Amino acid sequence: MRTTVGIIGGGPAGLLLARLLHRAGIDSVVLESRDRAYAEGRQRAGVLEQGTVDVLRACGAGERMGRQGLVHHGIELRFDRRAHRVDLSSLTGGRTVMIYAQTEVVKDLIALQLADGGPLFFEARALSVEGADTERPVVRFLRGGREQTLECDYVVGCDGFHGIARNAVPEAVRRTYERGYPYSWLGVLADVPPSCEELTYAHSARGFALHSMRSPTVSRLYLQVPTGEDVAAWPDERIWDELDARLAVDGPWRLERGPITAKSVLPMRSWVIEPMRHGRLLLAGDAAHIVPPAGAKGLNLAVGDVVVLARALAALKETGSTAALDAYSTTCLRRVWRAEHFSYLMTTTLHTEPGQSPFATRLQLAQLDRIASSTAAATELAQNYAGLPFG
Ligand SMILES: Cc1cc2nc3c(=O)[nH]c(=O)nc-3n(C[C@H](O)[C@H](O)[C@H](O)COP(=O)(O)OP(=O)(O)OC[C@H]3O[C@@H](n4cnc5c(N)ncnc54)[C@H](O)[C@@H]3O)c2cc1C
């Protein structure tokens, strides 16, 4: 099999890249190791930056999002039993975020790809990328119990943190940067209308909590828990009691409880590989970088990467110039490191480390108080949260 761009991974990065390339008249093949139901059901992100929303709309994937997504103009911070709203729109010249689950973005992109895009193969697991530094890189993959090859002009590794594409970048060439965190998130979905109008991030002596939502009838809630925590240690009542305690404020607010339909524990890490290109292999999304989820940046970074890449490949097709492609890694990494820093700050300001000193807690509260009382500090948060321009 032969194509111009071989895409490994049918998550948001791979699917959106295929869509953008299709619209630029560039053919591609997407290899996705899982089946369609699994790819469409994987619960993950839910906050789309304005730039991500604009890109999805422009490529024809905005219709259902426009009907079902929830536009948010602000977020709330809770600390010291008080609530402070950060007005994203007024601090960023009118930018907003959209609450629309990653599962739905993936469903919309899969439907478009199958309707009029290039081949998208489910249950096609890439095994290796060969000849990344030659003119004709090849992806070896397993499909229907048979090993096959995909010859490409370019290969893009959109295969997430556990993917294989980056193995083709020689150790001598690549460098990785990593930071772990001594806590995880317990994430739950509950069939109950959200108790907050906007995403609510809570700092508390008992640990971090986040009240989020998927729709007007489904809440998405997170609790900081110890790393390696067993979900079984968290019966529903304990989850609701803990959310109640961590989100508590002085005043009339009340947390509505309802049936919990899903629970999972998510480890937290910051991780970047450099460069994001080796020869004719390019890396995009979680295959190249991971952020802890408190900044809501992972999916949005993946979108930023493939927008830059699709433009570069379109420029190559139109003008024959590889200049934008040659700058791909540098262009993306600048935005990636900004988001890494923001995600790190959100994480370390809002979570309580095991054995954290009272001094460290006072610093966190001083930082939150600064955001609540200084337009400059709030603007910095708002600009990063609502999203910086794609490269
Ligand atoms: C709980 C949680 C909450 C989050 N919240 C947010 C948020 O609010 N906002 C935000 O922006 N981000 C958020 N994120 C991060 C976001 O979900 C990821 O950054 C995003 O999924 C990255 O997309 P991707 O396409 O790069 O990778 P993935 O979604 O991981 O997709 C990779 C795809 O490659 C496939 N694959 C892997 N190996 C192979 C192989 N060998 N061959 C073929 N296919 C392969 C996988 O099956 C998968 O479909 C959150 C993440 C989690 C876990």
The ligand as a Gaussian input file, in Angstrom:
#p B3LYP/6-31G(d) Opt

LIG

0 1
 C       -8.648000      12.447000      32.282000
 C       -8.048000      13.290000      31.218000
 C       -8.543000      14.568000      31.068000
 C       -8.025000      15.367000      30.080000
 N       -8.542000      16.624000      29.939000
 C       -8.096000      17.409000      28.950000
 C       -8.724000      18.686000      28.684000
 O       -9.672000      19.103000      29.351000
 N       -8.253000      19.424000      27.653000
 C       -7.220000      18.973000      26.877000
 O       -6.820000      19.683000      25.947000
 N       -6.633000      17.753000      27.067000
 C       -7.043000      16.956000      28.086000
 N       -6.502000      15.700000      28.249000
 C       -5.448000      15.228000      27.347000
 C       -5.989000      14.680000      26.010000
 O       -6.956000      13.680000      26.246000
 C       -4.831000      14.116000      25.158000
 O       -3.806000      15.077000      25.120000
 C       -5.296000      13.772000      23.745000
 O       -6.002000      12.545000      23.743000
 C       -4.111000      13.648000      22.774000
 O       -4.566000      13.211000      21.518000
 P       -3.617000      12.330000      20.602000
 O       -4.392000      12.077000      19.361000
 O       -2.289000      12.971000      20.492000
 O       -3.355000      10.989000      21.412000
 P       -4.376000       9.845000      21.835000
 O       -5.707000      10.405000      22.125000
 O       -3.676000       9.057000      22.878000
 O       -4.518000       8.969000      20.526000
 C       -3.500000       8.083000      20.088000
 C       -4.154000       7.015000      19.233000
 O       -3.131000       6.173000      18.696000
 C       -3.554000       4.825000      18.799000
 N       -2.344000       4.004000      18.797000
 C       -1.440000       3.834000      19.798000
 N       -0.450000       3.005000      19.406000
 C       -0.736000       2.637000      18.126000
 C       -0.091000       1.785000      17.169000
 N        1.033000       1.142000      17.475000
 N       -0.659000       1.639000      15.953000
 C       -1.814000       2.290000      15.636000
 N       -2.470000       3.104000      16.501000
 C       -1.927000       3.272000      17.723000
 C       -4.342000       4.782000      20.095000
 O       -5.229000       3.687000      20.146000
 C       -5.076000       6.125000      20.043000
 O       -6.314000       6.020000      19.374000
 C       -6.988000      14.877000      29.232000
 C       -6.490000      13.586000      29.394000
 C       -7.004000      12.790000      30.375000
 C       -6.458000      11.397000      30.541000

